[in-house]
Amino acid sequence: MSIDFAETIRTAQEAVTRPEVQQMIKELGAYGLAVNIPHAHNADKLVQLDDGYVASEHDLRVSFRPISEIRQEKDIIDVGWRYNPKSDRVELCQCCAQC
């Protein structure tokens, strides 16, 4: 089974090698933050995580759910964010159920 990366995912992977991106990652690290590529799993490949959706981990399982659905639950910890150019905002993209 081969993983078919979307062009945006490949571009993001390549960007991590750039000195200015590595500097941003270093600066984020001072706050306990890191960089990841927001993504979803679609059958046998990785795809871009749709706007308005989050990767949600619960009981060691990941699902991809609307943000509005997640916000109705208790005991959820926000752990990943991304910039959305359409709304010009930083938005949630990853969360975990509190253990």
Secondary structure, 3 states (H helix, E strand, C coil): CCCCCCHHHHHHHHHCCCHHHHHHHHHHHCCCCCCCCCEEEECCEEEECCCCEEEEEECCEEEEEEHHHHCCCCCEEEEEEEEECCCCEEEEEEEEECC
